[in-house]
Amino acid sequence: MPAGRSIEQTCDDLALAVLAVVTVIAGLTFKDYGLGWDDYTHAEYADLLLKMFGSGFTDTSALSFANLYMYGGGFDMAAALLHKIVPLELFETRRLLGAIVGVIGIGVTWRLARRVGGPVAGLAAIVLLALCPTFYGHMFMNPKDAPFAVSMAILMLGLVRLAQEYPAPTPHTILIIGIGAGLSVGSRILGGLALIYAVIGFLPLWISDIRVHGAREAARRLGHVVYVLLPGLLLGYLIMGLIWPWSIIDLANPFRALTYFSHFFEKPWKELFNGAIVSVPDMPWSYLPTLFALQLPEVMLGLLGAGVVGTLVALMRSEVDSRRKTILLMLTLAATLPLIIAMVKRPALYNGIRHFIFVIPPMAVLAGVAFAAIVGWLKQHSRAAQAVFALVFMLGLMLPLNEMIRLHPYQYTHFNHIAGTVRGADDRYMLDYWGLALKQASEGLRQEIEERQEPAPRNRKWRVAVCGPQRPAQVALGPDFTIGWDSHAADFAMTLGEFYCKGLNAPVVVEIKRDDVVFARVYDIRGKSIASLLAIPAP
């Protein structure tokens, strides 16, 4: 018993140490992350929401702003409010809050995995998620999908606790479910998927209940659970209304949002996938499985596969407790069902896997549970094999860690060694689709001009033509520059390293590279005749 206690405490201490290290690194580096295409618009949405609350709902322009009123604005409002009390620029504040939310998500994932598979599973899960470049990179700068992923992790923690305590959930569990449900659906209507996870996932528990207690008593127990959950669901509804006001103005609005997002709602554009230029509504069914296989760390992929197989085996074994079956089934559904639905329904797919990062925390939990199960099995059969397995796991973690360091601050562009890293993926897939590299490119241009001690042109500002998101470039460059599309009248051209931006025959002033891959360039085009910065992709 003392030895077991020691292992448990050691795993928990190490998990807390991992969380502390991630917190410190995030706190020291959050300013490095640039702005994306959506940042400026989300900041405007936050201002409109706060004006609506401040005006007593007389100013309702937020309820028709772009299409963002169909999303929750909780993160955006929190960032705007935090900006009022911290000595940071607005977009630095948004990056700081993203880091805070991401760290919370990593901590919740640890507690979820620990509850399901014990302290060893918890430690493995927190390390796997913290060293998942896609999740880590998105948590700083993705105002919709990263907070949604964290919200769903909170809700999954509540559902797992409910399965363990059924049919008498504690007030703490009811509170977690209410908070998780409100934040999830209030962030994205896709949070409603959790209802499917619960209904399907609880089938083993309900079937067992009927066998043991009879249909009438099982129905009574279920009714009791629904009844005691009502205060939590009411709390969730209030939270949803607070961060997504449009959703409660009309009871049908959440369903309108679901209908709206079930169809492609923008003018189609093309993106690079597997070396081909494909219109986003026409992406093949293989889009998501391919990108998940090439962007998740190899060690997570292997353990995730073991976790899914472990769930299937557990469901078929009669000696496995029904609560255990329910918990594993819910987690497996959370990790895989959204991808399966997308593969079958084939909606418009774009921007890599950013819309689906909410499946990564449950993937990390399943992988952590699988790791703990394998370690436990090997302990009983071969201590030497257990040590080798632990060593392989540690070496596997070094691969994404090394890539995260090399790619900083573009971890979200990570491709694993199966894909040949970003170097191998450069000509086949989108990398910096959010245009974060324009921040470093802008800083490099300003520094270059200062070092050259070049004065601005007479009676005007420096002119920069940008191939990429223009507002982020303007924020990063500052007030001494004018941003536009017109390359004829510009002094410099700033381009992303994506397929839609031309490589120009002009002197390169700044070049942002990672792993020999160009993420952005700045050209001196004074005296040059540049018709356009946009490349025309081959049909």
C-alpha positions in Angstrom: 0.0 0.0 0.0 2.7 2.6 0.8 4.4 1.8 -2.5 1.1 2.2 -4.4 0.5 5.5 -2.6 4.0 6.7 -3.5 3.4 6.0 -7.2 0.1 7.7 -7.1 1.5 10.8 -5.4 4.5 10.8 -7.7 2.3 10.8 -10.8 0.2 13.6 -9.4 3.2 15.6 -8.5 4.7 15.2 -12.0 1.3 16.1 -13.6 1.2 19.3 -11.5 4.8 20.0 -12.5 3.9 19.6 -16.2 1.0 22.0 -15.7 3.2 24.5 -14.0 5.9 24.3 -16.7 3.3 24.8 -19.4 1.8 27.8 -17.5 5.2 29.4 -17.2 6.2 28.9 -20.8 2.8 30.1 -22.0 3.1 33.2 -19.8 6.6 34.0 -21.2 5.7 33.5 -24.9 2.1 34.4 -25.4 3.1 37.7 -27.0 5.0 35.9 -29.8 1.8 34.7 -31.5 0.5 36.8 -34.3 -3.0 37.8 -35.3 -5.1 35.7 -37.7 -7.8 36.5 -40.2 -10.6 36.6 -37.6 -9.0 38.4 -34.7 -10.0 41.9 -35.6 -13.6 40.9 -36.3 -13.9 39.0 -33.1 -12.7 42.1 -31.2 -15.4 44.1 -32.9 -18.0 41.5 -31.9 -16.9 41.8 -28.3 -17.3 45.6 -28.3 -20.8 45.2 -29.8 -21.8 42.6 -27.2 -20.6 44.7 -24.3 -22.4 47.8 -25.7 -25.6 45.7 -25.9 -25.3 44.7 -22.2 -24.2 48.2 -21.2 -27.2 49.8 -23.0 -29.7 47.5 -21.4 -30.3 45.7 -24.7 -31.3 48.9 -26.5 -28.3 48.6 -28.8 -28.7 45.2 -30.4 -26.3 45.6 -33.4 -24.4 42.6 -32.0 -27.3 40.4 -32.8 -26.8 40.9 -36.6 -23.1 41.4 -36.8 -21.6 39.4 -39.7 -22.4 35.8 -38.9 -20.7 35.9 -35.5 -24.0 36.3 -33.7 -24.6 32.6 -34.4 -21.5 31.9 -32.2 -21.1 32.6 -28.6 -18.9 35.6 -27.7 -17.8 34.5 -24.2 -14.1 34.5 -25.0 -14.3 37.8 -26.9 -16.1 39.5 -24.1 -13.8 38.1 -21.4 -10.8 39.3 -23.4 -12.3 42.8 -23.8 -13.0 43.0 -20.1 -9.6 41.7 -19.1 -8.0 44.3 -21.4 -9.5 47.0 -19.2 -7.6 45.8 -16.2 -4.3 44.5 -17.5 -1.5 46.7 -18.9 -1.4 45.0 -22.3 -2.5 45.8 -25.8 -5.9 44.3 -26.8 -4.5 41.6 -29.0 -1.8 40.7 -26.5 -4.6 40.4 -23.9 -6.5 38.0 -26.3 -3.3 35.9 -26.5 -2.9 35.9 -22.7 -6.5 34.8 -22.2 -6.1 32.1 -24.8 -3.1 30.8 -22.9 -5.1 30.8 -19.7 -8.1 29.0 -21.2 -5.7 26.4 -22.8 -3.9 25.7 -19.6 -7.3 25.2 -17.9 -8.2 22.7 -20.6 -5.0 20.8 -20.1 -5.7 20.7 -16.4 -9.3 19.5 -16.9 -8.0 16.8 -19.3 -5.6 15.6 -16.6 -8.4 15.3 -14.0 -10.7 13.6 -16.5 -8.0 11.0 -17.5 -7.1 10.5 -13.8 -10.7 9.8 -12.9 -11.1 7.3 -15.7 -7.7 5.5 -15.6 -5.9 6.5 -12.4 -2.9 8.7 -11.8 -0.7 7.0 -14.4 -3.4 7.7 -17.1 -3.7 11.2 -15.9 0.0 11.9 -16.1 0.2 10.3 -19.6 -2.8 12.3 -20.8 -1.6 15.7 -19.6 1.8 15.2 -21.2 0.3 14.0 -24.5 -2.0 17.0 -24.7 0.6 19.5 -23.6 2.9 18.1 -26.3 0.3 18.1 -29.0 1.4 21.0 -31.2 -2.0 21.4 -32.9 -3.8 21.9 -29.6 -1.0 23.9 -28.0 -0.7 26.3 -30.9 -4.4 26.9 -31.3 -5.0 27.7 -27.7 -3.2 31.0 -28.0 -4.9 32.4 -31.1 -8.1 30.5 -31.9 -11.0 32.4 -30.3 -13.7 29.9 -31.2 -12.4 26.4 -31.5 -9.9 26.3 -28.6 -12.4 27.7 -25.9 -15.0 25.3 -27.3 -12.6 22.3 -27.0 -12.0 23.3 -23.3 -15.7 23.6 -22.7 -16.4 20.2 -24.1 -13.6 18.7 -21.9 -15.4 20.2 -18.9 -18.7 18.8 -20.0 -17.1 15.3 -20.5 -15.7 15.5 -17.0 -19.2 16.1 -15.7 -20.7 13.2 -17.8 -18.0 10.8 -16.6 -18.7 11.8 -13.0 -22.4 11.3 -13.6 -21.7 7.7 -14.9 -19.7 6.9 -11.8 -22.3 8.3 -9.4 -25.4 7.2 -11.2 -28.2 7.4 -10.1 -27.3 9.9 -7.3 -25.1 12.6 -8.8 -23.5 14.9 -6.3 -24.2 18.7 -6.4 -20.5 19.1 -7.6 -21.2 16.9 -10.6 -24.5 18.7 -11.4 -22.6 22.0 -11.3 -19.8 20.8 -13.7 -22.4 19.4 -16.2 -24.3 22.7 -16.1 -21.2 24.8 -16.6 -19.8 22.5 -19.3 -23.1 22.4 -21.2 -23.6 26.2 -21.0 -20.1 27.0 -22.1 -20.1 24.3 -24.9 -23.4 25.1 -26.6 -22.8 28.8 -25.9 -19.5 28.6 -27.8 -20.7 26.6 -30.7 -24.0 24.9 -31.4 -21.9 21.8 -32.1 -21.8 21.3 -28.3 -25.1 19.6 -28.7 -23.1 16.5 -29.8 -22.5 15.8 -26.1 -26.2 14.8 -25.9 -25.5 12.0 -28.4 -22.4 11.0 -26.5 -24.5 10.7 -23.4 -27.5 8.9 -24.9 -25.5 6.3 -26.7 -22.8 6.1 -24.0 -25.2 5.4 -21.2 -26.8 2.5 -23.0 -24.6 -0.2 -21.2 -25.4 1.3 -17.8 -29.2 1.6 -18.6 -29.3 -2.0 -19.9 -27.5 -3.2 -16.8 -29.9 -1.2 -14.7 -32.9 -2.9 -16.3 -31.5 -6.3 -15.9 -30.7 -5.8 -12.2 -33.6 -3.6 -11.0 -36.3 -4.2 -13.6 -37.7 -1.8 -16.2 -40.0 0.1 -13.9 -37.3 0.7 -11.2 -34.7 1.5 -13.9 -37.1 4.1 -15.4 -37.7 5.6 -11.9 -33.9 5.9 -11.4 -33.4 7.5 -14.7 -36.3 10.0 -14.0 -34.7 10.8 -10.7 -31.4 11.6 -12.4 -33.1 13.8 -15.0 -34.9 15.6 -12.2 -31.8 16.4 -10.1 -30.0 17.5 -13.2 -32.6 20.2 -13.9 -30.9 22.9 -11.8 -27.6 22.2 -13.6 -29.3 22.4 -17.0 -31.0 25.7 -16.0 -27.6 27.0 -15.0 -26.3 25.9 -18.3 -29.1 27.7 -20.2 -28.3 30.9 -18.3 -24.6 30.6 -19.1 -25.4 30.0 -22.7 -27.7 33.1 -22.8 -25.0 35.2 -21.2 -22.3 34.4 -23.7 -24.5 33.8 -26.7 -27.5 36.3 -26.2 -28.9 35.6 -29.7 -29.6 32.0 -28.7 -32.2 32.9 -26.1 -34.0 35.7 -27.9 -36.0 33.1 -29.7 -36.1 29.4 -28.6 -35.7 28.4 -32.3 -32.5 30.3 -32.8 -30.1 27.5 -31.8 -31.8 25.3 -34.3 -31.5 28.1 -36.9 -27.8 28.2 -36.2 -27.5 24.4 -36.6 -29.3 24.7 -40.0 -27.1 27.6 -41.0 -23.8 25.8 -40.2 -24.9 22.5 -41.7 -24.6 24.2 -45.1 -21.6 26.1 -46.5 -22.3 29.7 -45.8 -19.5 31.6 -47.6 -18.3 32.1 -51.2 -16.2 29.0 -51.9 -12.5 29.3 -52.2 -9.7 26.8 -52.8 -7.2 25.2 -50.5 -4.2 22.9 -50.9 -4.9 19.3 -49.9 -2.6 16.3 -50.8 -0.9 18.4 -53.4 -4.0 19.4 -55.2 -5.9 22.7 -55.2 -9.4 21.8 -54.1 -12.6 23.9 -53.6 -13.5 23.6 -49.9 -17.0 22.3 -50.5 -15.5 19.5 -52.6 -12.9 18.2 -50.1 -12.8 14.4 -50.1 -14.0 12.2 -47.2 -10.3 11.5 -46.5 -9.6 15.1 -45.5 -9.9 14.8 -41.8 -8.5 11.3 -41.2 -5.5 12.2 -43.4 -4.8 15.4 -41.6 -5.3 13.9 -38.1 -2.9 11.0 -39.1 -0.3 13.5 -40.3 -0.6 16.2 -37.7 -1.1 14.4 -34.4 2.1 13.2 -32.7 3.0 9.6 -33.6 2.9 8.5 -29.9 -0.6 9.9 -29.5 -1.8 8.1 -32.6 -0.5 4.8 -31.5 -1.9 5.0 -28.0 -5.2 6.4 -29.3 -5.6 3.3 -31.6 -4.9 1.1 -28.5 -7.5 3.1 -26.5 -10.2 2.7 -29.2 -9.5 -1.1 -29.5 -9.6 -1.3 -25.7 -13.0 0.2 -25.6 -14.3 -2.3 -28.2 -12.9 -5.2 -26.3 -14.4 -3.9 -23.0 -17.8 -3.5 -24.5 -17.7 -7.2 -25.6 -16.6 -8.6 -22.2 -19.4 -9.4 -19.8 -17.1 -9.1 -16.7 -16.4 -5.4 -17.4 -18.5 -3.2 -15.2 -21.3 -1.4 -17.0 -20.2 2.0 -15.6 -16.7 1.4 -17.1 -18.3 0.5 -20.4 -20.3 3.7 -20.4 -17.4 5.9 -19.6 -15.1 4.3 -22.3 -17.9 4.4 -24.9 -18.6 8.1 -24.2 -14.9 9.0 -24.5 -14.5 7.0 -27.7 -17.6 8.7 -29.2 -16.3 12.1 -28.2 -12.9 11.3 -29.9 -14.2 9.8 -33.1 -17.9 10.4 -33.8 -17.5 14.1 -35.1 -14.9 12.8 -37.5 -17.1 9.9 -38.7 -20.1 12.3 -39.2 -17.9 14.6 -41.2 -16.6 11.8 -43.3 -20.1 10.6 -44.1 -21.8 14.0 -44.5 -18.8 15.6 -46.3 -19.5 19.3 -45.3 -17.2 22.0 -46.6 -13.8 21.5 -44.9 -11.0 24.0 -44.7 -8.3 25.4 -42.4 -7.0 22.0 -41.6 -8.4 20.4 -38.4 -9.0 23.6 -36.5 -12.7 23.1 -36.3 -12.2 19.7 -34.8 -9.6 20.3 -32.1 -12.3 19.6 -29.6 -11.8 15.9 -30.2 -8.1 16.1 -29.2 -8.7 16.2 -25.4 -10.8 13.0 -25.3 -8.2 11.5 -27.7 -5.5 12.3 -25.1 -7.6 10.8 -22.4 -8.1 7.6 -24.3 -4.4 7.5 -25.1 -3.6 8.0 -21.4 -5.9 5.3 -20.3 -4.4 2.9 -22.9 -0.9 3.8 -21.6 -1.9 3.1 -18.0 -3.5 -0.2 -19.0 -0.5 -1.4 -21.0 1.9 -0.4 -18.2 -0.2 -2.3 -15.7 -0.4 -5.4 -17.9 3.4 -5.3 -18.5 4.1 -4.9 -14.8 2.4 -8.2 -14.1 4.2 -10.0 -17.0 7.6 -8.4 -17.6 9.3 -5.6 -15.7 11.9 -5.3 -18.4 9.2 -4.9 -21.1 7.5 -2.3 -18.9 10.7 -0.3 -18.7 11.3 -0.6 -22.5 7.7 0.6 -23.1 8.1 3.6 -20.8 11.4 4.5 -22.6 9.7 4.2 -26.0 6.9 6.5 -24.7 9.5 9.1 -23.5 11.3 9.0 -26.8 8.0 9.3 -28.6 7.3 12.5 -26.7 10.6 14.0 -27.7 9.5 14.1 -31.4 6.6 16.6 -30.9 8.6 18.5 -28.3 11.5 19.1 -30.7 9.1 20.2 -33.4 7.3 22.6 -31.1 10.5 24.3 -30.2 11.6 24.5 -33.8 8.3 25.8 -35.1 7.6 28.4 -32.3 5.4 30.3 -32.5 3.7 28.4 -35.4 3.1 25.1 -33.5 -0.3 24.9 -35.0 1.2 24.2 -38.4 2.9 21.0 -37.2 3.1 17.9 -39.3 4.6 14.8 -37.8 7.4 12.6 -39.1 5.0 10.4 -41.0 4.3 13.5 -43.2 8.0 14.4 -43.3 7.4 17.4 -40.9 6.5 20.8 -42.3 9.2 20.4 -44.8 7.6 17.4 -46.4 4.1 18.8 -46.1 4.9 22.2 -47.6 4.0 21.4 -51.1 1.0 19.2 -50.2 -0.9 20.9 -47.4 -1.8 24.3 -46.0 0.6 25.4 -43.2 0.2 28.9 -41.9 -3.4 29.3 -43.2 -4.1 31.8 -40.4 -1.3 34.1 -41.5 0.4 34.4 -38.1 3.8 34.9 -39.7 2.8 38.4 -40.8 3.5 39.5 -37.3 7.2 38.5 -37.4 7.4 39.7 -41.0 6.1 43.1 -40.0 8.5 43.4 -37.0 11.3 42.4 -39.4 10.4 45.1 -41.9 10.2 47.8 -39.2 13.6 46.7 -37.8 15.1 46.7 -41.3 14.0 50.2 -42.0 15.3 51.4 -38.6 18.7 49.8 -39.2 18.9 51.3 -42.6 17.8 54.7 -41.1 15.6 55.2 -44.2 13.2 58.1 -43.9 9.6 57.6 -45.0 8.7 58.9 -48.5 7.9 62.6 -48.5 4.4 63.6 -47.5 3.2 60.1 -47.0 3.6 56.8 -45.1 5.3 53.7 -46.2 3.0 51.6 -48.4 2.9 47.9 -48.1 0.9 45.5 -50.3 -0.1 42.4 -48.5 -1.0 38.9 -49.7 -2.7 37.6 -46.6 -4.8 39.0 -43.8 -4.4 42.8 -44.0 -5.8 44.0 -40.6 -3.3 41.8 -38.7 -0.5 43.3 -40.8 -1.7 46.8 -40.1 -1.8 46.1 -36.4 1.7 44.6 -36.4 3.2 47.3 -38.6 1.7 50.2 -36.7 0.6 53.7 -37.7 3.7 54.6 -39.9 2.5 52.2 -42.6 -0.4 52.1 -45.1 -1.7 48.6 -46.0 -3.4 47.7 -49.2 -3.7 45.3 -52.2 -2.2 47.7 -54.8 1.3 46.4 -55.6 1.8 49.1 -58.2 1.9 52.0 -55.7 3.5 50.0 -52.8 7.1 50.3 -51.5 7.1 46.8 -50.1 5.2 43.6 -50.7 4.5 41.2 -47.8 3.4 37.7 -48.7 2.6 34.5 -46.9 4.3 31.3 -48.0 1.1 29.7 -49.1 0.2 28.6 -52.7 -2.0 31.6 -53.4 0.9 34.2 -52.9 3.4 34.7 -55.7 7.1 34.4 -55.3 8.3 37.8 -56.6 11.3 38.7 -58.6 12.4 41.4 -56.2 15.0 41.9 -53.4 13.9 40.0 -50.2 14.1 42.3 -47.2 12.7 39.8 -44.6 12.2 36.1 -44.7 10.4 34.1 -42.0 11.4 30.4 -42.2 10.9 27.3 -40.1 12.6 23.9 -41.0 13.7 25.5 -44.4 10.0 26.3 -45.2 9.1 29.9 -46.0 6.2 31.2 -43.9 6.4 34.8 -45.0 8.5 37.2 -47.0 8.8 40.9 -47.4 10.1 42.2 -50.8 11.4 45.7 -51.7 9.3 46.4 -54.8 10.2 50.1 -55.3 10.8 50.7 -58.9 9.3 47.3 -59.8 6.2 46.6 -61.9 4.3 44.0 -59.9 0.9 43.4 -61.4 -0.5 41.2 -58.6 0.6 39.4 -55.5 -1.8 36.6 -56.1 -0.7 33.4 -57.8 -3.2 31.8 -60.3 -3.3 28.1 -59.3 -3.3 25.6 -62.1 -6.7 24.0 -62.7 
